[in-house]
């Protein structure tokens, strides 16, 4: 089971919450900004791992702890990210972060200080986030580069974190083959008359959805659906073109299956439903299994 711990200062809240020379230590601390894209990327992590497996772990004094809690509440952090407010832990010494992680079973950690990460042995993944120059020097001198990944912005961190979360091409190849088989069967008398004119085109669009997903395993589901349906639309509208050379191709059995014979608005509807079905099937499957594409 994957459980992640995330530091707060300079990782979620912009500015170093250890140094009293920034907005966070002024009377206007509540107006301190989030690190760019922090909330939206943490939400992706929550969607992937589940809210019960995402924790904030921060070293700070008691006053900073109270300010941090007020800042998180004021900026709708829990609502925007899905992190549970009971999953916030504070400590007074950096070395205590290791103890908290051990207690909670955390095996992934994000921190802006190498001096914290270097003591977290045996973790699955460690991310050094936008380190200060001194931390960067120590990282370059001492870090196990295979265990600690240095990142400078949340967009790069989330890309690295989710890099293995791409479509399984073997599964999609199987889906392509199955859809082709059902597509060929849709042209036989086994299919009820009421759906016979539409099923083939519906499966045609669904097949293209699986093909695009297979070719581009990191492409967002919506883009896969739009590309696949667009290809079907182009092929359908091409049937308005009746030149001799393309008619010869269509008269071939394989050419006729691929290019079709005559334009029908009912085909456009069938393609649209096929693309929507592919989109919904993938979204439902990945949501249930907490997998994120991109």
Backbone torsions as a table, in degrees:
resi	resn	phi	psi	omega
1	UNK	NA	132.6	179.5
2	UNK	-90.4	129.3	175.0
3	UNK	-133.3	134.1	-173.3
4	UNK	-118.9	140.9	173.3
5	UNK	-113.8	137.8	-176.9
6	UNK	-127.0	126.4	174.2
7	UNK	-68.0	166.0	-176.1
8	UNK	-109.3	-57.0	-177.8
9	UNK	-65.4	127.3	-178.6
10	UNK	68.1	1.0	175.5
11	UNK	-113.2	-43.9	175.7
12	UNK	-111.1	-50.6	177.6
13	UNK	-93.7	126.7	-179.6
14	UNK	-65.6	136.1	-178.2
15	UNK	98.3	152.4	-177.2
16	UNK	-83.4	113.9	-179.2
17	UNK	-77.3	3.9	173.7
18	UNK	-94.9	-12.7	-175.2
19	UNK	-117.4	130.8	-174.7
20	UNK	-89.4	48.7	-179.3
21	UNK	-132.5	26.7	178.7
22	UNK	-135.9	176.5	-174.2
23	UNK	-57.1	-32.1	-176.2
24	UNK	-62.7	-22.8	-179.8
25	UNK	-102.7	14.0	175.3
26	UNK	-100.9	169.9	176.9
27	UNK	-59.8	-18.9	179.9
28	UNK	-97.5	28.8	-175.2
29	UNK	-56.2	-30.4	-177.4
30	UNK	-64.6	-19.9	-178.5
31	UNK	-89.6	-0.6	176.5
32	UNK	-57.7	142.1	-175.4
33	UNK	-88.6	159.2	172.6
34	UNK	-76.9	153.9	170.2
35	UNK	-62.0	136.4	-172.5
36	UNK	-51.2	127.1	176.4
37	UNK	69.5	10.8	-178.2
38	UNK	-61.1	-49.4	-174.9
39	UNK	-61.9	-48.8	-175.1
40	UNK	-66.5	-34.1	179.3
41	UNK	-75.6	-37.1	176.2
42	UNK	-64.8	-35.6	176.2
43	UNK	-61.4	-38.2	177.6
44	UNK	-64.6	-37.5	177.4
45	UNK	-65.9	-42.0	177.5
46	UNK	-61.6	-42.8	178.9
47	UNK	-62.1	-33.9	-178.9
48	UNK	-77.5	-49.3	-172.3
49	UNK	-94.5	-22.0	-172.7
50	UNK	94.6	141.4	-175.0
51	UNK	-59.6	-30.3	-178.3
52	UNK	-70.2	-10.9	-176.9
53	UNK	-113.1	13.9	-179.6
54	UNK	-120.0	126.0	-175.0
55	UNK	-131.8	148.8	168.6
56	UNK	-104.0	130.1	-179.1
57	UNK	-131.6	114.9	-172.8
58	UNK	-132.9	140.9	173.6
59	UNK	-97.2	123.6	178.9
60	UNK	-168.1	171.3	175.5
61	UNK	-80.8	173.8	-176.0
62	UNK	-64.0	-39.6	179.8
63	UNK	-65.4	-43.4	178.5
64	UNK	-65.2	-35.6	177.2
65	UNK	-59.4	-46.7	179.7
66	UNK	-65.0	-40.7	177.7
67	UNK	-63.4	-40.7	-179.6
68	UNK	-62.6	-45.3	179.1
69	UNK	-61.8	-40.6	178.1
70	UNK	-66.5	-40.1	179.8
71	UNK	-63.8	-45.2	179.9
72	UNK	-61.2	-42.5	179.8
73	UNK	-67.4	-47.0	-176.8
74	UNK	-62.2	-37.0	-176.6
75	UNK	-92.4	15.7	176.2
76	UNK	55.0	36.5	-177.1
77	UNK	-58.9	-45.4	-175.7
78	UNK	-66.0	-41.0	179.9
79	UNK	-69.1	-41.1	-175.5
80	UNK	-73.8	-30.4	-174.2
81	UNK	-107.1	-26.3	-175.2
82	UNK	88.1	-0.3	176.9
83	UNK	-67.7	139.5	179.5
84	UNK	-81.6	137.5	-177.9
85	UNK	-67.4	-18.0	177.0
86	UNK	-79.4	-7.4	-178.5
87	UNK	-97.4	27.1	177.8
88	UNK	-106.6	124.6	-178.2
89	UNK	-126.4	138.3	179.1
90	UNK	-122.6	149.6	174.7
91	UNK	-141.5	164.9	-176.6
92	UNK	-99.0	-17.7	178.9
93	UNK	-127.6	143.7	-177.5
94	UNK	-62.1	-34.5	-178.4
95	UNK	-63.5	-21.8	-179.5
96	UNK	-72.1	-17.3	177.7
97	UNK	-60.8	-38.2	179.2
98	UNK	-61.9	-40.9	-179.8
99	UNK	-65.4	-41.3	178.9
100	UNK	-63.6	-43.8	179.9
101	UNK	-61.6	-41.6	179.4
102	UNK	-64.0	-41.3	-179.8
103	UNK	-64.7	-39.0	-175.6
104	UNK	-90.4	-8.7	-178.2
105	UNK	76.3	26.4	179.7
106	UNK	-73.5	131.6	179.4
107	UNK	-127.2	7.6	172.7
108	UNK	-134.8	137.5	-178.4
109	UNK	-143.7	143.9	177.4
110	UNK	-121.3	124.5	-179.1
111	UNK	-150.9	152.6	179.1
112	UNK	-89.3	0.8	-177.0
113	UNK	-120.5	122.4	174.9
114	UNK	-63.2	-31.3	-179.2
115	UNK	-63.1	-18.5	173.2
116	UNK	-87.8	-48.9	-172.8
117	UNK	-66.2	-31.8	-175.3
118	UNK	-65.2	-16.9	-179.9
119	UNK	-96.7	-0.9	-177.2
120	UNK	-97.0	69.7	-178.3
121	UNK	-72.8	148.3	173.8
122	UNK	81.8	5.6	178.5
123	UNK	-76.7	153.2	177.8
124	UNK	-68.1	-42.3	-178.5
125	UNK	-149.7	139.9	175.4
126	UNK	-130.2	135.1	-179.0
127	UNK	-121.8	122.3	175.4
128	UNK	-93.4	110.1	-169.5
129	UNK	-97.1	117.9	174.0
130	UNK	40.1	60.1	-173.6
131	UNK	-69.7	150.1	171.0
132	UNK	-67.3	165.3	-173.2
133	UNK	-57.6	-42.7	-179.6
134	UNK	-62.7	-42.1	178.9
135	UNK	-67.0	-36.1	179.3
136	UNK	-65.9	-40.2	178.3
137	UNK	-62.1	-46.4	179.0
138	UNK	-63.1	-37.8	177.3
139	UNK	-61.3	-47.5	-178.0
140	UNK	-66.2	-29.8	-178.6
141	UNK	-82.3	-37.4	-167.9
142	UNK	-122.7	-14.7	-169.3
143	UNK	-70.6	143.7	167.8
144	UNK	-81.2	101.5	-171.7
145	UNK	-63.3	-21.6	179.4
146	UNK	-77.4	-24.2	-178.4
147	UNK	-96.2	-36.6	-175.6
148	UNK	-108.3	124.9	177.4
149	UNK	-105.5	127.5	178.6
150	UNK	-93.2	130.6	179.0
151	UNK	-135.7	153.6	-174.8
152	UNK	-114.4	-19.7	178.5
153	UNK	-139.0	157.6	-177.7
154	UNK	-62.6	-34.7	-179.4
155	UNK	-59.5	-42.6	178.8
156	UNK	-69.5	-36.5	-179.5
157	UNK	-64.4	-46.3	-177.4
158	UNK	-68.2	-33.1	176.0
159	UNK	-64.1	-42.9	178.0
160	UNK	-66.5	-43.4	-177.2
161	UNK	-63.4	-36.6	-175.3
162	UNK	-100.7	10.1	-171.4
163	UNK	-61.4	-27.1	179.6
164	UNK	-87.4	-6.0	-177.0
165	UNK	-89.9	71.2	177.0
166	UNK	-124.6	167.1	-175.9
167	UNK	-64.5	144.1	175.2
168	UNK	-81.5	109.2	-174.0
169	UNK	-63.8	-29.7	178.6
170	UNK	-63.6	-40.1	178.8
171	UNK	-64.1	-44.3	-176.8
172	UNK	-71.9	-31.7	173.9
173	UNK	-63.1	-42.2	176.5
174	UNK	-62.2	-40.6	178.7
175	UNK	-65.5	-36.7	177.5
176	UNK	-62.1	-48.0	-178.4
177	UNK	-62.6	-45.1	179.7
178	UNK	-61.5	-42.7	-179.3
179	UNK	-65.9	-38.1	177.2
180	UNK	-63.0	-43.6	179.3
181	UNK	-60.3	-47.1	178.5
182	UNK	-65.9	-33.2	177.8
183	UNK	-64.0	-41.1	177.6
184	UNK	-67.3	-39.5	177.8
185	UNK	-65.2	-28.1	-178.7
186	UNK	-66.4	-13.4	179.8
187	UNK	-97.4	10.7	179.6
188	UNK	-107.1	173.5	-179.3
189	UNK	-79.4	8.6	176.2
190	UNK	-76.1	-17.3	-174.6
191	UNK	-92.1	132.7	177.7
192	UNK	-56.5	144.2	-175.6
193	UNK	-59.7	-32.6	-174.2
194	UNK	-65.2	-30.1	-179.5
195	UNK	-111.0	-4.7	-177.1
196	UNK	-53.7	-44.9	-176.4
197	UNK	-68.8	-16.0	-170.8
198	UNK	-113.9	-26.7	-172.2
199	UNK	-62.1	-41.6	-178.5
200	UNK	-60.1	-44.2	-179.6
201	UNK	-70.1	-36.1	175.7
202	UNK	-60.0	-48.3	179.8
203	UNK	-68.7	-30.0	177.4
204	UNK	-60.6	-47.1	178.6
205	UNK	-67.1	-39.4	178.7
206	UNK	-63.5	-38.7	176.8
207	UNK	-61.5	-43.5	178.9
208	UNK	-64.6	-35.4	175.7
209	UNK	-58.3	-47.4	-179.2
210	UNK	-67.4	-35.1	178.9
211	UNK	-65.4	-46.6	179.6
212	UNK	-64.6	-40.4	178.0
213	UNK	-63.3	-36.6	178.1
214	UNK	-67.5	-43.7	-177.5
215	UNK	-72.0	-32.5	-176.7
216	UNK	-126.6	78.9	-172.2
217	UNK	-65.9	-14.7	178.9
218	UNK	-103.5	-0.7	-177.0
219	UNK	-69.8	140.1	178.7
220	UNK	-61.1	146.1	-175.7
221	UNK	-56.7	-42.9	-179.4
222	UNK	-62.1	-40.9	179.1
223	UNK	-65.5	-38.9	177.3
224	UNK	-59.7	-45.3	-179.8
225	UNK	-63.3	-43.8	-178.3
226	UNK	-65.9	-41.9	179.9
227	UNK	-65.9	-45.8	-177.8
228	UNK	-63.8	-44.2	179.1
229	UNK	-66.7	-37.9	179.0
230	UNK	-62.0	-40.5	177.5
231	UNK	-61.2	-43.1	178.9
232	UNK	-63.5	-41.2	178.3
233	UNK	-61.6	-44.3	-178.7
234	UNK	-61.3	-44.5	179.2
235	UNK	-63.5	-41.6	-179.2
236	UNK	-65.0	-45.9	179.8
237	UNK	-69.0	-24.4	177.1
238	UNK	-66.1	-18.3	179.8
239	UNK	-71.5	-11.4	173.3
240	UNK	-75.2	-15.5	178.8
241	UNK	-91.8	119.4	-171.6
242	UNK	-122.0	41.9	177.5
243	UNK	-67.9	158.5	-174.5
244	UNK	-61.1	-43.1	-175.4
245	UNK	-64.8	-38.2	-179.4
246	UNK	-78.5	-26.0	175.3
247	UNK	-66.6	-37.5	177.0
248	UNK	-61.8	-41.8	178.6
249	UNK	-63.9	-43.0	-179.2
250	UNK	-65.0	-30.0	-179.8
251	UNK	-72.6	-16.7	171.7
252	UNK	-74.5	142.3	-174.6
253	UNK	-58.4	-47.0	-179.7
254	UNK	-67.3	-41.7	179.1
255	UNK	-62.4	-38.2	178.5
256	UNK	-66.2	-37.6	178.4
257	UNK	-66.0	-37.7	-176.8
258	UNK	-79.9	-46.8	-171.7
259	UNK	-96.9	-19.1	-178.7
260	UNK	74.6	-177.6	-173.7
261	UNK	-122.1	-43.4	-176.3
262	UNK	-141.9	145.4	-177.6
263	UNK	-71.8	132.9	175.5
264	UNK	-139.5	135.4	177.0
265	UNK	-66.9	-26.9	177.5
266	UNK	-64.5	-31.3	177.1
267	UNK	-66.9	-39.1	178.6
268	UNK	-60.3	-42.1	178.7
269	UNK	-64.9	-42.5	179.7
270	UNK	-62.5	-42.1	178.3
271	UNK	-62.3	-42.5	-179.4
272	UNK	-61.5	-44.1	179.1
273	UNK	-65.5	-35.9	177.3
274	UNK	-64.4	-43.6	177.8
275	UNK	-64.9	-42.0	178.2
276	UNK	-63.0	-40.2	179.7
277	UNK	-63.1	-43.3	177.4
278	UNK	-60.7	-43.9	179.1
279	UNK	-60.0	-48.8	-176.7
280	UNK	-68.4	-40.9	179.7
281	UNK	-60.2	-45.0	-178.6
282	UNK	-69.6	-42.9	179.8
283	UNK	-60.5	-45.5	-178.7
284	UNK	-65.3	-43.4	-179.3
285	UNK	-62.8	-47.6	-177.1
286	UNK	-71.9	-30.5	176.8
287	UNK	-68.1	-42.1	180.0
288	UNK	-65.7	-31.9	-179.0
289	UNK	-100.4	7.2	176.2
290	UNK	54.4	45.3	177.8
291	UNK	-109.0	138.4	179.7
292	UNK	-117.2	130.6	172.6
293	UNK	-97.6	111.3	179.6
294	UNK	70.0	NA	NA
